[in-house]
Amino acid sequence: MYGRKSFDLSAYLVVGPENTNGRPVAQIVKDAVEAGFTCIQIRSKTASAREMIELTGQAARAIAETGRQTALLVDDRLDVVLAARRQGIQVDGIHVGQSDIPVEVCREYLGQDSVVGLSAPAHELFDYIRTADVRLIDYFGVGPLHETDTKPDCGLDGGQVITRSLVDIKELARLSPIPVTVGGGVKLEDIPTLAQTGVAGFFVVSAVAGADNPKSAASELVKAWKANSRRA
């Protein structure tokens, strides 16, 4: 198991069957991991619990086939993580949003060594990151950098999408007591400047899962991050 003290957020793929243009999720996961992605999150708003468990198992097997150290998380579904683990599937943790199951419940059921990530709220973001109790969580997901079709409610506040400037992101990285990963419409051309803000990493959906050649797209993103990151 890839524990909370050692997982790497630098290149983080969020993927589900809605995002792959009909291609198998497991193949996209394998391509991304072989290209150097360090964290995978399985997310679907349409798959059933059983389908999510199966997708998680497929992703875990795809990661194992690469022989690489890559964290596997599930979005929102604590029941899926628990059921997958009961079946012997290696799942490292969960990512939840502000309106999902509380982080204290996730931590109670998943244990102290599991990864628990939390989407930071769009509203009053700076105050939240400065004052939040982070003892139970391992990283903040922040966004969007741009408006995005894959998650149109990302950054939604009062009916309006609030995107984050690079100045904002740099300040968030400075203020946050735990690592920050940034996503929401992130593309290859964003990586060099994003990598200079001090955040721990970036997350993408379409830039890899929707690409004509997912492995090549993932490789380019990883190379750009490593070439420019202040943390490299």
Backbone as a ProteinNet text record, in pm:
[ID]
protein_1_A
[PRIMARY]
MYGRKSFDLSAYLVVGPENTNGRPVAQIVKDAVEAGFTCIQIRSKTASAREMIELTGQAARAIAETGRQTALLVDDRLDVVLAARRQGIQVDGIHVGQSDIPVEVCREYLGQDSVVGLSAPAHELFDYIRTADVRLIDYFGVGPLHETDTKPDCGLDGGQVITRSLVDIKELARLSPIPVTVGGGVKLEDIPTLAQTGVAGFFVVSAVAGADNPKSAASELVKAWKANSRRA
[TERTIARY]
84.3	0	87.3	46.2	123.2	74.2	139.4	89.6	91.7	25.6	5.6	135	237.6	362.9	454.7	422.9	515.9	454.2	324.1	262.7	303.7	299.8	349.9	233	209.1	97.1	135.3	259	307.4	231.3	193.8	121.1	2.9	-116.9	-235.5	-343.9	-386.7	-491.2	-621.9	-729	-865.3	-935	-993.3	-1046.7	-1163.5	-1257.5	-1370.6	-1419.1	-1516.4	-1561.3	-1620.5	-1664.1	-1719.1	-1611.9	-1485.9	-1377.8	-1287.7	-1307.5	-1205.7	-1237.8	-1343.5	-1385.5	-1406.1	-1463.9	-1497.5	-1384.9	-1268	-1154.7	-1156.9	-1096.4	-1098	-1025.3	-1086.2	-1023.3	-887.8	-879.6	-754.6	-640.2	-669.6	-564	-514.8	-607.3	-567.9	-481.4	-523	-445.6	-305.4	-295.4	-163.9	-76.2	-133.3	-57.4	-3.3	-89.4	-49.6	60.7	46.9	147.2	279.9	276.1	400.2	467.8	389.6	444.5	497.1	471.3	526.2	425.8	295.6	196.4	208.5	190.3	220.4	97.2	-19.4	-142	-259.7	-345.1	-463.4	-586.6	-687.8	-817	-924.8	-999.2	-1113	-1236.8	-1297.3	-1415	-1521.1	-1643.9	-1755.7	-1883.6	-1960.5	-2089.8	-2203.5	-2170.2	-2274.1	-2259.6	-2141.6	-2120.1	-2185.2	-2236.9	-2292.5	-2178.6	-2214.5	-2112.9	-2035.9	-2106.3	-2038.2	-1946.7	-1993	-1909.3	-1786.1	-1801.8	-1688.9	-1586.5	-1635.3	-1544	-1465.7	-1534.9	-1468.4	-1366	-1401.9	-1308.4	-1185.4	-1208.7	-1097.7	-1005.3	-1064.3	-983.5	-902.6	-964.7	-893.6	-777.8	-803.1	-698.1	-583.2	-616.8	-513.4	-426.9	-490.2	-414.1	-326.4	-380.1	-301.5	-178.4	-195.3	-82.1	19.9	-28.4	61.7	144	82.9	153.6	270.6	264.2	373.4	491.5	466.7	571.6	611.9	530.8	565.5	490.9	549.1	488.4	387.9	261.9	156.8	38.2	-3.8	-117.4	-248.1	-340.9	-472.8	-578.7	-655.1	-761.2	-895.3	-1002.5	-1138.8	-1205.8	-1278.9	-1350.4	-1479.1	-1492.8	-1620.8	-1670.8	-1650.5	-1722.3	-1645.4	-1669.9	-1609.6	-1653.2	-1779.3	-1827.9	-1749.5	-1713.7	-1637.5	-1496.8	-1432.3	-1298.2	-1301.2	-1397.1	-1405.7	-1436.1	-1529.1	-1564.5	-1448.5	-1378.5	-1263.3	-1155.4	-1128.1	-1027	-1069.8	-1197.8	-1249.4	-1222.7	-1220.6	-1193.5	-1044.1	-961.3	-817	-757.4	-835.5	-786.3	-708.9	-590.6	-509.8	-554.2	-620.3	-664.9	-602.3	-538.9	-461	-541.6	-660.3	-738.2	-851.1	-890.2	-1013.1	-992.2	-1066.7	-1074.1	-1219.7	-1245.2	-1381.9	-1393.8	-1515.9	-1546.1	-1611.7	-1640.9	-1698.1	-1835.8	-1909.9	-2044.9	-2051	-1934.8	-1930.4	-1920.4	-1895.1	-1882.9	-1769.9	-1788.3	-1688.6	-1553.7	-1447.9	-1313.4	-1290.6	-1353.4	-1332.4	-1389.8	-1499.1	-1556.1	-1463.1	-1410.9	-1316.1	-1196	-1141.8	-1022.7	-1053.9	-1169.9	-1207.6	-1214.5	-1274.2	-1294.6	-1173	-1093.2	-981.4	-849.8	-841	-719.2	-620.4	-518.2	-425.1	-327.8	-307.2	-207.7	-267.7	-399.5	-463.6	-453	-456.4	-455.3	-598.4	-617.8	-747.4	-723.6	-777.9	-766.8	-899.5	-894.4	-1015.8	-1013.1	-1123.1	-1136.3	-1158.9	-1074.8	-1092.5	-1209.4	-1287.8	-1405.6	-1367.7	-1449.4	-1423.5	-1445	-1547.8	-1581.8	-1486.1	-1435.9	-1345.2	-1229.2	-1172.6	-1069.2	-946.6	-899.3	-776.6	-793.6	-906.4	-930.9	-943.1	-1006.8	-1025.6	-891.8	-808.3	-679.9	-590.8	-603.2	-521.8	-565.7	-695.6	-748.9	-800.6	-809.9	-867.9	-786.5	-856.8	-792.1	-748.2	-618.7	-567.8	-513.3	-542.5	-486.6	-535.4	-653.8	-711.2	-695.2	-641.4	-630.7	-485.8	-459	-321.4	-290.4	-392.3	-368.8	-500	-486.5	-600	-599.2	-715.9	-735	-797.4	-735.7	-777.8	-801.7	-904.1	-930.8	-1062.4	-1100.4	-1028.9	-929.8	-826.7	-737.8	-811.1	-889	-975.5	-1112.1	-1213.9	-1342.4	-1325.9	-1397	-1377.4	-1509.2	-1524.9	-1647.6	-1656.5	-1542	-1546.3	-1599.7	-1591.1	-1649.4	-1700.3	-1816.3	-1864.1	-1895.6	-1913.5	-1941.6	-1814	-1697.9	-1571.6	-1551.6	-1533	-1514.4	-1642.7	-1756.8	-1884.6	-1917.4	-1951	-1986.4	-2093.5	-2213.6	-2321.2	-2360.5	-2348.9	-2387.4	-2278.6	-2163.1	-2053.9	-1928.5	-1859.3	-1735.3	-1621.3	-1553	-1438	-1311.4	-1240.8	-1114.1	-1002.5	-889.6	-778.8	-661.4	-613.3	-497.2	-370.4	-262.6	-135.2	-86.8	-122.5	-89.3	-162.7	-292.2	-371.2	-307.1	-272.8	-221.2	-88.8	-3.7	123.9	101.1	3.6	-26.4	-88.5	-174.2	-233.2	-126.3	-30.3	79	159.9	176.7	252.6	177	45.1	-36	-68	-80.6	-133.4	-34.2	-83.2	3.6	23.3	-51.2	-37.2	-24.6	19.3	38	-90.8	-72.5	-183.3	-161.3	-266.8	-263.5	-370.4	-338.2	-423.7	-469	-596.8	-649.2	-764.9	-837.6	-949.7	-909.1	-917.3	-882.9	-734.7	-650.3	-505	-460.2	-377.3	-323	-170.7	-106.5	39	101.5	42.7	101.5	93.2	7.7	-2.3	107.6	164.6	251.5	376.6	450.5	573.1	551.4	447.1	423	358.4	271.2	208.4	314.1	411.1	516.3	603.2	600.3	681.9	609.9	486.3	408.2	435.8	499	524.8	422.1	320.5	224.1	290.3	228	286	266	164.4	139.7	16.7	-17.2	-132.6	-220.1	-350.7	-437.1	-509.1	-529.7	-593.4	-693	-785.2	-877	-858.2	-915.8	-919.4	-782.4	-688.2	-555.5	-486.9	-525.8	-472.9	-583.1	-692.1	-796.6	-866.1	-870	-935.8	-841.6	-711.4	-612.1	-615.5	-574.4	-566.5	-466.7	-356.4	-254.5	-230.7	-305.2	-295.7	-155.4	-82.7	50.7	145.8	141.6	226.2	189.5	58.9	13.9	57.3	44.1	85.7	235.3	312.5	458	500.3	435.8	468.8	438.4	328	292.7	395	432.9	530.4	665.3	709.8	837.8	836	726.3	716	718.8	649.9	650.1	790.5	856.6	989.6	1091	1073.5	1168.3	1152.6	1036.1	1007.9	976.4	951.6	903.7	1011.3	969.9	1056.6	1083.3	998.5	1013.1	1093.4	1127.8	1197.7	1337.8
-120.3	0	124.5	222.1	344.4	444.5	448.8	521.7	672.2	736.4	881.4	958.6	896.6	966.6	965.6	882.8	867.2	889.4	916.3	927.7	1058.4	1056.8	1165.9	1224.6	1354.2	1423.2	1490.1	1479.7	1569.3	1557.2	1435.5	1415.4	1323.6	1379.2	1316.4	1310.6	1188.9	1169.2	1131.5	1202.5	1169.8	1111.3	992.3	927.2	834.9	827.9	736.7	708.3	620.9	581.5	695.7	801.1	916.3	994	972.4	1060.6	1000.8	874.6	803.7	788.5	850	836.2	689.7	613.1	474.8	375.6	423.9	333.2	281.3	164.8	109.2	199.5	219.7	300.5	242.1	111.1	46.6	76.8	83.2	113.1	255.9	349	489	499.6	428	428	374.3	261.9	201.6	294.6	357.1	451.5	566.9	621	735.7	697.5	581.9	538	508.7	442.4	415.2	544	648	777.6	858.9	811.4	880.3	943.2	922.2	975.8	902.2	977.6	927.4	902.3	946.2	929.9	915.6	820.9	795.3	802	873.9	877.4	824.7	724.7	673.4	752.7	817.1	901	877	853.5	842.8	882	965.8	1005	921.3	830.1	748.1	599.7	553	410.6	368.9	247	190.5	154.8	120.5	79.5	-42.2	-140.1	-259.2	-225.2	-137.7	-95.4	-19.4	62.3	136.1	40.3	-60.5	-159.9	-230.3	-266.9	-334.4	-241.2	-115.8	-19.1	-1.4	3	19.3	-100.7	-219.5	-340.8	-343.3	-303.2	-298.4	-198.8	-83.6	17.8	-32.8	-100.1	-154.2	-256.8	-341.8	-441.6	-375.5	-272	-201.2	-135.9	-76.9	-15.3	-122.1	-234.8	-342.9	-395.1	-400.6	-450.4	-361.4	-233.9	-141.8	-155.3	-207	-217	-84.6	18.7	152.8	186.6	276.1	324.7	435.5	401.5	495.6	479.7	587.4	582.4	569	489.9	473	518.2	618.5	673.8	658	666.6	666	796.2	856.6	980.1	951.8	1012.6	1022.4	893.4	777.9	655.2	573.4	604.5	527	381	357.8	219.8	140.3	206.3	140	105.6	198	171.6	52	52.2	-55.8	-189.9	-189.1	-313.3	-364.6	-272.2	-311.6	-374.3	-312.5	-368.4	-505.9	-520.5	-650.1	-758.8	-719.4	-814.3	-830.7	-764.2	-776.5	-678.4	-580.7	-479.2	-373.4	-339.7	-241.1	-100.6	-32.9	105.1	187.5	296.3	372.9	477.1	513	611.7	669.9	789.4	851.7	1001.3	1056.9	1203.2	1243.9	1343.8	1388.5	1538.7	1581.2	1722.4	1774.5	1902	1966.1	1911.2	1862	1811.4	1659.6	1593.2	1447.1	1399.6	1270.8	1213.1	1282.5	1314.3	1391.2	1319.3	1398.8	1339.8	1259.4	1299.7	1225	1084	1067.8	934.1	851.8	916.2	846.9	797.4	883.8	846.6	733.4	739.5	636.3	498.6	492.9	364.2	316.2	409.6	371	354.9	411	394.4	508.3	506.4	617.9	625.4	514.1	516.5	540.9	554.4	580	727.4	752.5	889.8	943.2	1061.7	1130.1	1270.3	1296.5	1428.5	1499.8	1632.3	1713.9	1828.7	1847.8	1964.2	2088.1	2186.1	2311.6	2389	2459.1	2530.4	2651.6	2682.3	2800.9	2928.6	2925.4	3044.3	3059.5	3177.7	3208	3109.2	3081.8	2979.4	3009.6	3131.1	3164.8	3148.2	3196.4	3181.8	3034.8	2957.7	2815.5	2743.5	2763.4	2693.6	2737.7	2863.3	2914.7	2856.3	2831	2797	2653.8	2578.7	2444.5	2351.7	2262.7	2158.6	2048.8	2035.1	1943.2	1813.4	1786.8	1666.7	1538.2	1541.7	1419.9	1409.9	1513.3	1512.8	1529.7	1487.7	1482	1582.6	1630.6	1732.9	1803.9	1923.6	1998.9	1990.6	1967.7	1984.3	2120.3	2199.5	2338.1	2359.6	2436.5	2470.1	2544.6	2571.1	2534.5	2642.2	2597.3	2692.8	2758.1	2679.2	2726.6	2660	2715	2645.2	2515.8	2410.5	2279.5	2206.7	2140.2	2065.7	1937.3	1881	1753.8	1768.7	1890.6	1915.2	2059.6	2085	2221.6	2292.5	2216	2280.3	2309.3	2276.6	2302.3	2452.7	2497.6	2639.6	2719.7	2651.8	2721	2788.3	2915.2	2990.7	3091.9	3074.2	3166.9	3168.8	3053	3044.1	3086.4	3127.1	3173.7	3091.4	3052.2	2976.5	3072.5	3047	3127.3	3052.7	3101.4	3039.5	3100	3030.3	3070.6	3117.3	3235.7	3287.9	3224.2	3236.2	3183	3257.4	3383.2	3459.7	3400.7	3371	3306.3	3173.7	3093.9	2959.9	2966.2	3058.5	3074	3109.1	3196.2	3235.2	3118.5	3040.8	2923.7	2822.4	2800.7	2707.4	2755.8	2886.6	2943.2	2929.7	2949.8	2948.8	2809	2713.6	2582.8	2503.9	2447.1	2363.5	2222.9	2186.4	2055.8	2076.7	1975.7	1991.8	2032.3	2104.8	2150	2097.2	2040.4	2002.8	2084.2	2126.6	2220.4	2158.4	2175.1	2124.5	2208.1	2151.2	2222.8	2284.2	2204.9	2254.9	2271.3	2210.2	2223.4	2157.9	2231	2181.4	2189.1	2129.6	2124.1	2262.8	2359	2493.3	2562.3	2510.8	2568.3	2518.5	2402.6	2334.4	2414.3	2473.1	2542.6	2651.8	2732.9	2838.9	2783.9	2684.7	2624.9	2558.6	2495.7	2426.5	2522.3	2648.9	2748.2	2811	2772.1	2835.1	2774.8	2658.8	2594	2490.1	2465.7	2360.8	2224.1	2122.1	1987.9	1917.4	1961.1	1895.4	1947.6	1880.9	1917.4	1794.5	1817.8	1705.9	1737.4	1634.6	1649.6	1537.3	1563	1459.1	1450.3	1546.6	1542.3	1547.9	1617.9	1634.8	1501	1398.1	1263.5	1169.9	1157.9	1060.3	1090.8	1216.8	1254.9	1274.1	1253.9	1276.3	1165.5	1198	1095.9	987.1	1028.2	934.3	962.2	896.7	927.8	912.3	810.3	788.1	900.4	942.4	1052.4	1182.5	1208.1	1330.4	1331	1215.4	1205.2	1227.4	1170.8	1185.3	1331	1402.3	1543.3	1626.3	1596.7	1668.2	1642.5	1517.6	1482	1547.6	1543	1605	1755.5	1819.4	1964	1997.8	1916.6	1940.3	1925	1815	1789	1895	1945.5	2044.4	2181.1	2206.6	2341.2	2350.3	2237.9	2243.1	2289.8	2375.9	2418.1	2304.3	2199.5	2086.4	1972.5	1985.1	1875.8	1854.7
0	0	0	-79.7	-96.8	7.7	123.6	239.1	226.3	319.4	314.4	334	389	412.5	290.6	192.1	80.4	-57.2	-64.6	-197.4	-265.5	-397.4	-480.8	-559.5	-541.6	-607.1	-738	-780.6	-885.7	-1017.4	-1055.5	-1181.6	-1153.3	-1156	-1096.6	-1203.6	-1236.9	-1337.2	-1270.7	-1306.4	-1264.8	-1386.7	-1372.8	-1492.2	-1457.3	-1549.1	-1540.9	-1681.2	-1695.9	-1829.5	-1911.5	-1845.3	-1918	-1994.1	-1959.8	-2006.5	-2113.2	-2150	-2228	-2376.4	-2421.8	-2562.2	-2600.9	-2507.7	-2535.4	-2515	-2478.1	-2454.8	-2311.4	-2285	-2149.4	-2049.9	-1934.4	-1829.8	-1792.1	-1780.5	-1738.7	-1834.4	-1963.8	-2060.6	-2045.9	-2022.1	-2000.3	-1874.6	-1770.3	-1645.3	-1670	-1738.5	-1764.5	-1847	-1948.3	-2030.6	-1946	-1859.7	-1778.1	-1679.4	-1616.9	-1518.3	-1586.5	-1700.3	-1773.8	-1818.8	-1840	-1880.3	-1762.4	-1639.6	-1523.5	-1430.7	-1453.3	-1359.8	-1226.3	-1118.9	-984.7	-899.3	-944.9	-867.1	-963.7	-936.3	-1019.2	-929.6	-975.9	-906.2	-1000.5	-954.6	-1031	-990.7	-1088.7	-1061.4	-1167.9	-1123.5	-1216.4	-1144.1	-1208.3	-1152.9	-1211.5	-1301.1	-1365.3	-1334.1	-1297.3	-1271.9	-1140.9	-1138.3	-1015.4	-919.9	-795.4	-698.6	-750.6	-804.2	-855.5	-972.6	-1058.6	-1171.5	-1122.9	-1020.1	-964.3	-902.1	-832.5	-774.1	-884.8	-991.2	-1103.1	-1169.5	-1189.1	-1248.2	-1159.7	-1029.4	-934.9	-939.6	-946.7	-958.6	-1087.2	-1197	-1324.7	-1319.2	-1256.5	-1245	-1158.4	-1047.6	-958.7	-1031.5	-1110.5	-1185.7	-1292.1	-1356.2	-1457.7	-1395.6	-1277.6	-1208	-1169.7	-1117.1	-1075.6	-1192.9	-1310.5	-1429.4	-1467.6	-1434.5	-1469.3	-1373.8	-1252.4	-1152.9	-1092.3	-1112.5	-1063.6	-935.1	-857.7	-734.3	-769.1	-768.4	-807.5	-714.3	-651.5	-559.4	-637.2	-584	-643.6	-543.7	-583.9	-500.3	-571.1	-493.9	-547.7	-506.7	-598.6	-569.4	-492.2	-375.8	-306	-240.3	-303.3	-266.9	-162.2	-36	72.5	65	27.4	17.5	-86.3	-196.2	-301.7	-253.1	-183.1	-131	-36.4	55.9	154.5	87.7	-6.6	-75.5	-160.4	-225.8	-307.8	-220.4	-106.9	-16.9	35.4	59.5	106.9	3	-123.9	-232.2	-260.2	-180.6	-198.7	-297.2	-339.3	-432.7	-354	-400.9	-330.6	-369.1	-277	-295.3	-183.9	-221	-123.7	-48.1	-98.7	-25.8	-106.2	-68.3	-119.2	-137.4	-230.5	-244.8	-228.4	-145.4	-122	-142.9	-171.9	-184.8	-58.5	-58.2	60	96.2	-1.7	25.6	29.4	21.8	26.7	171.4	187.7	320.9	397.3	524.7	600	610	613.7	617.6	745.3	855.1	978.6	968.7	893.5	872	782	677	589.2	667.4	750.6	827.1	925.6	987.2	1083.8	1018.2	899.4	834.3	755.3	705.8	619.2	693.6	814	891.5	872.8	956.4	963	846.1	776.4	668.9	531.3	522.7	394.1	356.1	226.8	175	173.4	229.2	223.3	167.9	50.3	-12	-7.1	-7.1	6	-94	-165.1	-252	-166.6	-182.1	-108	-168	-86.2	-136.6	-219.8	-320.6	-401.7	-319.9	-235.2	-156.9	-38.9	-19.9	91.7	96.5	-18.5	-30.1	55.1	51.1	123.1	273.6	325.6	469.1	507	421.9	451.9	459.6	361.1	358.2	473.5	513.2	623	757.1	774.2	906.9	920.3	811.5	816.6	906.2	973.9	1053	956.4	938	835.9	895.2	1020.9	1084.3	1019.2	957.2	900.7	749.2	686	539.7	496.1	373.1	324.5	214.5	146.6	44.1	12.8	-43	-95.9	-248.4	-306.9	-449.5	-474	-559.8	-583	-731.9	-764.1	-903.9	-916.4	-1039.4	-1160.6	-1204.5	-1275.8	-1340.3	-1457.3	-1529.5	-1637.9	-1620.8	-1682.6	-1685.8	-1765.7	-1722.3	-1783	-1799.9	-1914.4	-1942.9	-1861.4	-1818.8	-1747.7	-1606.5	-1550.7	-1419.1	-1416.3	-1477.3	-1492.6	-1361.9	-1252	-1123.1	-1043.8	-1100.6	-1031.5	-1016.3	-892.2	-865.9	-866.1	-867.9	-875.6	-743.5	-748.1	-628.9	-666.8	-613.1	-642.6	-788.5	-855.3	-995.4	-1091.9	-1042.6	-1127.5	-1099.3	-1205.5	-1188.6	-1158	-1046.6	-1006.8	-1045.6	-1145.8	-1182.4	-1098.2	-1093.7	-1008.6	-1092.9	-1062.3	-1133	-1077.6	-1152.2	-1104.5	-980.3	-968.9	-848	-728.2	-746.2	-640.3	-599.5	-699.5	-672.9	-598.2	-635.6	-565.3	-418.9	-392.5	-255.4	-178.3	-244.5	-179.4	-140.2	-229.3	-199.2	-79.3	-70.4	41.4	172.8	168	289.6	340.9	250.5	289.7	375.3	485.6	569.3	513.7	409.6	345.1	194.2	120.4	-24.4	-96.7	-206.3	-291.1	-432.1	-490.5	-631	-704.7	-825.8	-899.6	-1030.6	-1061.6	-1187.8	-1236.3	-1330.3	-1389.3	-1521.7	-1627.8	-1760.3	-1785.2	-1702.3	-1717.9	-1848.7	-1922.8	-2049.4	-2044.8	-2143.2	-2148	-2137.9	-2205.9	-2204.8	-2069.1	-1979	-1844.4	-1750.2	-1780.8	-1685	-1647.2	-1741.6	-1701	-1596.8	-1613	-1514.5	-1388.3	-1402.5	-1284.7	-1195.9	-1257.2	-1182.2	-1101.8	-1138	-1067.8	-948.7	-923.4	-815.7	-678.7	-675.2	-547	-507.4	-592.4	-560.1	-575.3	-515.9	-517.7	-650.6	-726.2	-852.3	-923.4	-1033	-1114.7	-1132.8	-1154.2	-1191.7	-1321.2	-1401.4	-1531.9	-1554.1	-1644.3	-1693.4	-1844.7	-1916.1	-2062.3	-2127.6	-2064.7	-2125.9	-2150.6	-2074.3	-2096.7	-2146.7	-2070.3	-2103.7	-2235.7	-2274.4	-2399	-2514.9	-2492.1	-2596.9	-2701.6	-2824.4	-2929.2	-2891	-2828.5	-2781.8	-2633.4	-2544.5	-2401.6	-2343.8	-2385.5	-2329.9	-2368.2	-2492.1	-2537.5	-2467	-2453.6	-2386.1	-2240.8	-2173.9	-2034.3	-2019.8	-2109.8	-2105.9	-2121.7	-2211.1	-2231.8	-2107.4	-2041.9	-1918.9	-1809	-1792	-1688.9	-1717.2	-1841.1	-1877.6	-1850.4	-1884.7	-1863.4	-1714.7	-1633.9	-1489.4	-1431.3	-1465.4	-1410.2	-1454.8	-1574.6	-1625.5	-1559.6	-1502.2	-1452.7	-1303.8	-1238.5	-1100.4	-1003.3	-913.4	-804.9	-707.2	-712.8	-621.4	-683	-810.7	-878.7	-821.5
[MASK]
++++++++++++++++++++++++++++++++++++++++++++++++++++++++++++++++++++++++++++++++++++++++++++++++++++++++++++++++++++++++++++++++++++++++++++++++++++++++++++++++++++++++++++++++++++++++++++++++++++++++++++++++++++++++++++++++++++++++

